[in-house]
Amino acid sequence: MDQLLARGYYRGMGGDCVEEAGLRTLVTRPREDAESLIAALATRSVEALVEPLMEVHYQSPEALDLDGVQAILCTSANGVRALARASGQRRVPVLAVGNATAARARAAGFGSVESAGGDVGDLARLAAARLRPGDGPLLHVAGNVVAGDLVGLLRAQGFTVERRVLYEARAAAELSPAAVDSLRSGAIALALFFSPRTAAIFARLADVAGVTECCARVTALSISEAADAALAGLPWRERRIAERPNQPALLDALDQVLGRWLEIYQE
């Protein structure tokens, strides 16, 4: 990708957004969850502009009693962080929705961790394959807003599932000045979206900031069809969806875009 940067391949589309060469990506997730992504982008000569669109506020519940719980279901890294704050127990098995969530659980000291490597449906299938309804209840650690119906999927298979809300993810009030300036100057070539909610927040805040039209030179890459659907109202240069709902698949989609741009440059 250095070839694209050196020759200034990337160009904006005019209008109120000033042209600027470069390959910079808007990363719409908290920095603590984005470190591995930032490193992966750097190996591709792509600079990351981290723009968290939600702020996590952890609740302070009474000590979480895990006695008798067969397994804990975690659908986000924030859920793992909230769980680690609420309980010192680390012996209960953890089933995580994806690899990043599983890695966070291992880092928090949980000894038995397995990743579904996908979405809520994949996690429900993993739980059904590994666990038995008669061996005890399941605990789903969640935020105030959940995607999918994990509890319903497992209850339909005979499991007893309790959902505990341990944190609140509050939407950002506005885009940062750095994000607004970068969009207006044409410095953003790509934008990565990891959930339908963050995509919807971005669409709303871009409208408030008056940078909707600047998205016309940005390629949006989403982790799922639901996230992509939340972006449909913006005039993107292009929209791509990862084949699987995880970071490696999103990076694969990014590589396809960068590879196509390089092919066009070399023609």
PEDAKA-V913710 format. One record per residue. PHI is phi in degrees with one decimal (NA if undefined). PSI is psi in whole degrees, 0 to 359 (999 if undefined). Layout:
phi,psi
PHI,PSI
PHI,PSI
//
This chain:
phi,psi
NA,345
-59.3,329
-63.6,321
-65.3,318
-69.0,318
-63.5,324
-94.8,1
63.6,42
-59.8,314
-71.2,129
-133.2,148
-79.2,187
-119.3,18
82.6,205
72.7,214
-78.7,353
-99.1,117
-74.4,141
-68.5,144
-155.6,127
-72.4,150
146.1,163
-123.5,89
-118.1,140
-115.4,134
-84.0,120
-108.1,111
-95.2,57
-150.2,161
-60.2,147
-58.3,323
-64.8,338
-98.0,357
-111.4,0
-59.8,315
-67.0,326
-68.2,317
-58.1,317
-65.0,319
-65.4,322
-66.6,321
-61.4,324
-66.1,342
-99.8,10
61.2,34
-115.2,126
-85.2,140
-101.8,132
-108.8,106
-81.3,123
-130.9,85
-63.1,131
-106.1,359
-138.3,147
-115.3,126
-90.8,130
-120.5,115
-82.7,138
-82.1,163
-119.0,73
-75.6,168
-62.0,159
-47.7,129
-77.4,120
-89.7,115
-103.9,7
-60.6,129
85.3,351
-73.0,127
-72.6,319
-162.4,156
-108.2,134
-106.0,122
-119.6,125
-107.4,8
-164.1,159
-64.4,327
-64.6,325
-63.1,321
-64.8,315
-60.4,317
-64.7,319
-61.5,315
-63.1,328
-72.9,327
-86.8,341
-147.7,143
-92.2,355
-73.5,137
-129.2,7
-89.0,339
-71.8,132
-60.1,144
-117.0,129
-108.0,123
-110.6,150
-67.7,325
-148.0,178
-67.3,323
-65.7,319
-66.0,320
-64.0,319
-63.0,321
-65.1,322
-65.6,318
-64.3,319
-64.7,332
-81.2,355
103.4,5
-74.9,130
-83.9,326
-113.7,105
-133.8,135
-135.8,142
-104.2,139
-83.0,345
62.2,31
-164.0,236
-118.5,192
-60.7,321
-62.3,319
-65.2,322
-66.5,319
-62.3,319
-66.7,321
-63.4,315
-61.8,318
-65.6,328
-78.7,328
-96.2,335
-118.6,165
-125.7,137
-54.6,327
-79.0,355
-91.5,3
128.7,165
-71.7,162
-111.3,149
-118.6,122
-100.8,113
-87.4,124
-142.0,171
-96.7,186
-71.6,341
-123.3,128
-120.3,150
-105.2,130
79.1,178
-124.8,71
-61.0,315
-59.9,314
-63.4,320
-61.4,320
-81.7,325
-63.2,327
-65.1,341
-102.3,13
95.7,1
-82.0,148
-93.7,120
-128.9,131
-112.5,133
-101.9,128
-116.1,122
-85.4,113
-112.7,355
-154.7,162
-123.2,129
-102.9,107
-95.4,136
-67.3,143
-62.7,148
-80.5,334
-162.7,162
-71.7,147
-68.4,155
-55.4,323
-63.5,319
-68.4,316
-62.8,313
-62.7,320
-67.6,322
-67.4,317
-67.5,326
-83.0,352
81.3,16
-77.4,343
-94.4,119
-99.2,332
-139.5,153
-139.8,133
-111.0,132
-125.9,131
-110.9,1
-162.5,155
-59.8,324
-68.4,315
-65.9,325
-63.9,317
-66.1,322
-63.0,316
-60.9,315
-58.3,318
-68.9,315
-71.5,329
-64.2,322
-65.9,316
-61.3,320
-80.7,352
73.6,30
-115.8,17
-55.4,313
-66.1,335
-67.5,343
-70.8,349
-66.0,344
-109.1,10
-109.5,136
-94.3,122
-97.1,131
-119.6,125
-116.9,150
-78.7,345
-155.2,165
-63.2,324
-65.2,319
-65.4,318
-62.0,320
-61.3,327
-69.6,345
-99.8,359
-62.0,336
-81.9,357
-102.8,148
-85.3,66
-66.2,152
-61.3,319
-164.3,152
-126.5,135
-128.1,151
-123.9,135
-64.7,146
-68.9,331
-130.1,151
-81.6,63
-149.8,167
-64.0,316
-56.9,320
-68.7,325
-66.2,322
-67.5,327
-62.3,318
-63.8,320
-61.3,316
-61.5,323
-63.6,318
-64.8,312
-63.3,321
-64.5,321
-67.6,319
-61.3,320
-66.5,321
-62.0,318
-64.4,318
-61.6,323
-80.6,348
-68.5,999
//
